[in-house]
């Protein structure tokens, strides 16, 4: 069994509940510093924050780093209902997220699996000489809002693999995904809020994980005077 398949199976086998009092959780690699309070100050996410606010969405962003350039970023978001119905919204969001990532990073591998309540994605990309591994979990809550969490990790697989496999999303209030609802994404996908938000998230994650990570390394490596 390959490491990518094992990771997907680990996520699929996860319990539905995240940490108490929080809808998502992850176990970052040992020794990686928690810079979550500073994560939202990354200019890479300014456009994402503006567009989410415009559609009434909300988000939670976490960031873990270690010297010299390893980085784990987690984004949890909730996007209210729209014209697209049911599972088609999730597939639109995922289509946008994949295209957003692949627009600026070369795709190495991609696997999408659906459970009764979630679309689970495992994706590996390369950009600016860095390889980063992403996992996305997307579903619909009791209020028909699209709820998703994405974790992306740039660093050794021995650290990133277990961290990504530990990603959890509370699905206790989620509805079931209808397999026949919106399997084929139509030509109007770009007009759907979920697609546009997904695309924007994909672009933002490349900037956060790769570009901002490189800037972090440069800041840390500057000689002191």
N, C-alpha and C positions, 0 to 999 in steps of 0.2 A: 504494500500500500504506500503510495507516494505521500509526501508531507502535505501537499495541497488538499488531497482527498481526505486525509486524516483530519485536517483542520476543519473542513466543511462538516464532516461527520460529528466532530466535537461540538460545533455550534448547533447542529441540528439536534443533538442529544441533550442540549442544555435544558435546565429547568426553565419554566416560563417566568420566574420571578427574579428581578434584579435585587440589588442591595435595598434593605428597608429604608423607606422614605425617599427613594430615588428611582426613577423609571429605567435607568440603565446603570451598568457597572462594568469595570474592566480591571484586571490586575496587571499594572505596568511592570516591566522588567525590574528586577532588583537593582537598586543603585541609581535608577533614572530619576532625576529631580523633577518634582511637580511644579511646573510653571503655569498652571491653569489660571491663576489670577491675572496673569499678563497676556493670556492667549487672545482675548478679545481686543487687545491693543495692536495686534498685528494688522498693518494696513492692508494685507492680502484679503482680509475678510470684510472690509468696509462695504464693498458693493453687495456682498451676500447679506449683510445685516440690513442694509437699506431696502433690498428687494423683499426680504422676509417680512420686514415691518410693513411694507406696502400692501401685502396680502394678508396681514393679520397673523403672521406666523411668529413662532418663538423658537429659541435655540439655547443650547448649553454647549460650551466648548471647553475641552480639556487638552492640556499639552504637557508632555513629559519629554525630557531631553537628557542626554549625557554627552560628555566631551569625547571625541571632537564633533561628531555630526549625526549622531543617532537621534531619531525623533519619532514619537508616537503621538498622534493627534486623534481626538475623538470628537465628533460633532453629533449631537442629538437635536432633532428638530421636529416641530409639529406644524403642519400646514392645513388650514381649514378646508372645508369642502369646496367643490367646484363643479363645473358642468359635467366633466367626465365621471362616470359612475364606477363604483366598486373597484375591483381589482385592476381595471384598465388604468386608473390613476396611478397605481403602484408601478405598473409596467411602463407607463409614460415617464414617471420619475426615474426609474432605473435606466430607461433608454437615454434620457437626458444626461444622467450622471455618467454613464459609460462614455457617451460622446464628448462630454465636457473634459473628462480625464484624458481620453485618447486624442483630443485635439492638440494637446501640447506634450503628451508623453506616449512613447511607444508601448503598445500592449504586448505583453509576453504571454499571459495566459488569462483565461476568463471562464468561470463556471457559475451558472445560475441554477438554483434549486428552489422548488416551492414546497412548503409544508401546508398544513391546513390553515395556518394563520399568517405565515410570513413568506416573503421572497428573500432568499439568502444568496448573497453574491460573494464570490471570492475572485479577486482580480490582482494581477501583478503587472506593474509598468516600469519603464525606465525613462528617465529624463535627466539631462545635464550630468550624465555619468553616474547617477544614483538609481538604485532599484528600490521601489517601495511596494509594499504588499497591503491590499485593502480588503476589508470585509464590510458588507452592508447588510443590514436587517431592516426590512420595510413591511409595514402592515397598516391596518385601519382600525382605529379605536371605536369605542361605543358611540362617539359623536360623529363618526364618519370622517374624522380628520386623518390625514396621512401622517403617520408617525414613523420616523426612520432614525437609525443610528449608523454612522460610518466611522470605522477606525482604520487609520492608515499608519503604517510603520516603515520607516527607513532605518535599516540596521541589520545585524546578523540574524539569520533565520532562527538560530538557537534562542535568541531573545524575543524576536518579533512573533514567531510561530505560537509559542505558549500564550503570549499576551493577547494576540488576536483570537485565539481559541477560547479565551476567558471572557470575551465580550458577551454581555447579557442584556436583554431587553424585556421589560415586564409586559407580557401579553395577556395578562389576566382579564382585561376588559376588551380585548380585540375580538372582532367578528371573524367569521370564516371567509376564506377566499374562494370565490366561485371559479372553478377551473375554466368554465366556458365564458366568463365575463371578460371581454376585451383581450383575448389572447393575441389577436393581431392588432398591432398599433397602426392606426390609420394615418392618412396623409396630413391630417390636421393636428398631429401630435405637437408641433411647435406652437400651436395656439393655446394649448392647455397650460394652466398655471403649473401643474405638477411637473411637466416636461421642462419648462423654463427654470423652475427652481432646482430640479435635478441637475440640469446642465450647468447652472451657476455654481452649485455645490461641487461638481466635478472639477471645474476650472479652479475654484478656490482651493481645493485640496492639493492640487499640484503646486500652487503657489505657497501654501502653508508648509507642506511637507518638504518640498524640494528647494524652492527659491528662498523662502524665509529661513530654512535650515542652513543653507549655504551662507546667508548673511549672518546667522548666529555664529557659525564657525569663524567667519572673518572677524566678527567683533571680539570673540574670545581669543583669537590669535594675534590681535594687534599688540605691539609692544607697549608697555606702560612707560610713561615719562616721569 
